[in-house]
Amino acid sequence: MRLNFGPLRPWIAKRIAAMLADRGGNVAITVALCIVPMILAVGAGLDYARAYNVQNKMQSDLDAALVAAIKQIDEYDEDEIAEKIKEWFDAQADRQDSTYDLTSIKVDKSGHTISASAAGTVPTTLMTLANIKTVPVGVISAIEGPATSYLNVYIVLDKSPSMLLAATSQGQSMLRADPNIQCEFACHSADDPVKTNKKGAILAPTYYDYIKSLGVKLRTDVALDAVEEVLNMIDDADQDHSRIKVGLYSLGEDISEVLAPTYSTSAARKKLLQDESGLTSATSTEATYFHIALKGLKKKVGEAGDGASASSPLKLVLLLTDGVQSHRDWVIKDNGRNWGRVTPLNPDWCDYLKDKKATLAVLYTEYLAIPDDWGYRETLAKSMSNSKWTTTWGGTLHNGVSGNTARRDYIPTALQDCASSSDLFISAASEDEIAKGLSSLFTQYLTSVRLTQ
């Protein structure tokens, strides 16, 4: 029997052409062949993204542990510091999605440096299809404090008459009760002789000599004690006297360089004892012009370096002041025309130094209220809006601060803005607080750190 396909040939030809044109099966086969590599590629992206996030977290944990450790490096030996790093690292590390641990720790107490590394693995998800079950991760970190670097320290002491306030409440009461003084401040001209009220006999050639004979310590005397504490710390931090220089400056109408930066702390100590140096309570300035003095100090300090060499030192300015822009004649000779100019300093003037990358730390020797003094009542007791702080000195009040705020009460705000950071500002009222204030700021600076790796 013979089949006749003649009538079916057009239809068969049409169906064959349709089948040849159909690519559906090819797509399915292609997808089948590529699906595993595609899953692996997507999985690799997801798994490596997780590993990257874990590595960032590990780096952050290690950096934080080293920052905490170097701030206590002087309190413990190397082994104790290493153990504390492990404790801090373990306390911060999240082990839920990974396994990692410290692999090495190196502590150099003499150089104030710490380095450490950590490594671990992150479990995979889709990459297990290729029998890749974990992704290795690792980080390293190194840290050092300014104590390891070359450093110039510029100690600047305010020499205004208000720094001749008796340092203790007992001393202030004694001077107020003394019929020959009757003022908490030794704020009279240094060359005025002290006379008795009744007979006019000269008791002492100057007010300073008289107060010194009473055994009353003034704030300037305490300021010098504070400088001595810093010098002791420099001796400890740089026992070879080869990395840290110290300079001494007095601030008044302008800036005066008492001692250019030197490695010799003994030379600095000699200057602290000499009345002719202009740092002791034997003298005070007629005025405190921060806008002039700080600009002059910028020229003395210059641009700060990275601390890597003696020719490129870090630079720290320690400013001890009561923060008042003033002139004696504005109060006692101008019949009130210039009383409004007695104000807090404008913190913008501190940018002269900060713009040169110097670090500025400020110890505010609190300007105590003296309501019985007419000069105080007409100046610092008055409001900021009543002053010429904006029109004459270009100051701008903080947002939210009332113009009714007393000028005295705004001083700490201005000085905190003056400092490089809030933790480099200290307000001190008592003798003990002032004596320890500069060394506290110096310690705060030395324990600040920079990650080097």
Buried (B, 14 or more C-beta within 10 A) or exposed (E): EEEEEEEEEEEEEEEEEEEEEEEEEEEEEEEEEEEEEEBBEEBBEBBBEBBEBBBEBBBBBBBBBBBBBBBEBBEBEBEBBBBBBBEBBEEBBEEEEBEBEBEEBEBBEEEBBBBBBBBBBBBBEBBBEBEBEBBEBBBBBBBBBBBBBBBBBBBBBBBBBBBBBBBBEEBBEBBBEBEBBEBBBBBBEBEEBBBEEEEEEEEBEBBBBBBBEBEBBBBBBBBBBBBBBBBEBBEEBBEEBEBBBBBBBBBBBBBBBBBEBBBEBEEBBEBBEEEEBBBBBBBBBBBBBBBBBBBBBBEBBEEBBEBEEEEEBBBBBBBBBBBBBBBBEBBEEEEEEBBBBBBBBBBBBBBBBBEBBBBBBBBBBBBBBBEEBEBBBBBBBBBBEBBBBBEBBEBEBEEEEEEEBBBBBBBBBBBBBBBBEEEBBBBBEEBEBBBBBBBBBBBBBBBBBBEEE
